[in-house]
Amino acid sequence: MKWTLENYPLEMEELEPRTREKAIEIANRLKSEGNIKELSIVEEAIRQAKEWSLEMEG
C-alpha cells in the first residue's frame, strides 16, 4: 500500500507538513526499491526528510 498525505504512518504525525510530505515520498521510494527492511522504512524516511528540511533551510 502506498502512503499518502491522508494515509501515512503515525510516526510522521508530528512532522512539519512539508517535511511529512517529503518523508512520505521517501518512504514510498524506499518501499518500492526493497533495499531496506520493512520495519526500518519509516524511521529512515523520517531521518532523510529531516536532513532534507535542514538543507532547505540553510
SVG drawing of the C-alpha trace seen along z (x, -y; Angstrom):
<svg xmlns="http://www.w3.org/2000/svg" viewBox="-7 -29 30 35">
<polyline fill="none" stroke="black" stroke-width="0.4" points="0.0,0.0 1.3,-3.4 1.3,-6.1 -0.4,-9.5 -0.9,-12.8 -4.2,-11.4 -2.9,-8.0 0.6,-7.9 2.4,-6.2 1.6,-7.6 5.3,-8.3 5.1,-11.1 2.2,-12.9 4.4,-15.4 6.5,-16.4 6.0,-19.8 3.7,-19.4 6.4,-20.0 8.8,-17.5 6.0,-15.0 5.3,-15.2 9.0,-14.6 9.0,-11.7 6.1,-10.1 7.8,-10.4 11.0,-8.9 9.1,-6.1 7.3,-5.1 10.5,-5.2 12.3,-3.0 9.4,-0.6 9.4,-0.2 13.2,0.2 13.0,3.0 16.6,2.5 15.7,1.8 13.8,3.9 10.1,3.0 10.3,2.2 13.1,-0.4 11.5,-2.2 9.5,-4.8 12.4,-5.6 14.8,-6.0 12.3,-8.1 11.9,-10.5 15.6,-10.7 16.2,-11.6 13.3,-14.0 14.6,-15.9 18.0,-16.1 16.4,-17.4 14.4,-20.0 17.6,-21.3 19.3,-21.6 16.3,-23.5 16.5,-26.0 20.3,-26.6"/>
</svg>
